[in-house]
Amino acid sequence: MQRRFRLSRSDDFKRVRRTGKSYAHPLVVLVAQASEQKQIRIGVTAGKTTGTAVHRNRAKRLLREAMRPLIPALTLRLAQDNASGWDLILIARPALVTATLEDTRSALTNLFTRARLLQSVPVDESPE
């Protein structure tokens, strides 16, 4: 995931967790909040309930990679609606450690559709 799409400050994470709306899936939890900026910023986290450091890092890498082809569709949707940006937090759940990339991408698409950030399944799996 490119640096310009990252949510990295602790204050931003706290604000989104405190005031954002959450959407749950067995693999991942999405917390979304509208922001003043005109872009999408995404933070990825995995708590200790996810497992050891190796498992947490794998879960975060999997979320970032599954998210990569979805970012253009999310950005396009914002541009079409002339809406403000969004700050998103993706929280890994323990089941994500054994999930495949396709399962993870499907879970994210489901969550974004439920959060009304996406309308359809715009997955481009071509490598860049």
N, C-alpha and C positions, 0 to 999 in steps of 0.2 A: 504494500500500500504506500502510495507516495506521501511524502512528508506534509504536503499542503492539506491533506485530508485527515491528518492525525489530530486527535484530541489528547493533549499530553499534560496539561497543568492540573495539579491536584485540586485547585479551587474549581476548575471546570467540571472535573469528575464529581466533586461533592455537590455542586449546584444541580447538575443533571440528575444525580441519584436522588436528591432531596425533592426536586420539583417536577421531574419528568414523569411521563406515563410509561409503565412497564408492560411488556408483552412476553408471555412465557411459552416455551417450547421444551420438550424433554431434553434437547441438546444444548440449547442456548437461551439466554434471557436478553431481550432488547429493552433498553430504557431510552426513550426519545423525548427531546425537548426542542421547541422552536428557538432559534437564536436570532440575534440582530444581524449577523453576518449573512452574506448572500451565497454561502457555500455549505457543504456538508462536511462535518468533522466527526471522525469515528475514533472511539477509544476502545481498546480490547483489554479485558482483564480475566484472570482465572484465580479463584480463591484456593485456599489450602484444601478445601473439600474435594477439589478436582483431582488431587493426588500429589505425588512427589514433584519436585522441581522439573524433572524431565517430562512428566505428563502435563504439567501446567504450560511449559514452553511449547510442547507439541500442540496443545489445544489452541494456544494463541496464534501459532504459525498457521494452523489449519483455518482458523477464523479469518485471518488476514488474507490468505490465499483465496478462500471462498468469496470474500468480499470484493476482491479486485475487479472481476468482470461486472459486478453489479453497480459499481460507483458511477460509470457513465450514464446508466439508465436512471439512477437517482438524481443525478445532476441535470439530465435532460428534463425530467419530470418537474424539477424546481423551475427551470427556465420556462417551460410551457405554462405553468401556473402563475408565473411571476411572483412566486412565494418567497418568504424569507428562508434563510438557511436552517439547518437542523444540526443539533449536537446529539450524537448517538453513542451509547455505550453497549458493547456486546460482552456479556458475562458468560463464560464457559461453565457448563454443568459437567458432572463426572462422566456421564455417558458419552460426551464428545470425544474423550480420549480414544475410544474404540471405533468411532464413526469414520466413514470415508469422506472424501472431498465432495462427492455428489450428494451424500446425505446432508452434509453441512450446508452446501449451497441451497438445497431444497428447503432446509429449515430456515435459512435467512430469507429466502424468497417468500416463504409463508409468513414470517414475522413482518416483513416490510409491506406485504399486501394487507395484513390485518391492521397495521399502523397507518394505512393509506398513503404510504410513501411510494408504492409501486402499484401499477394497475395490471400488468401482465408479467409473464415470465420472459425477460429479455436476457438470456444467457448467451454470451459469446465466449466460446471455449478455445478460441484460437490464441496461441501464444504470441506474445509481443516481442 
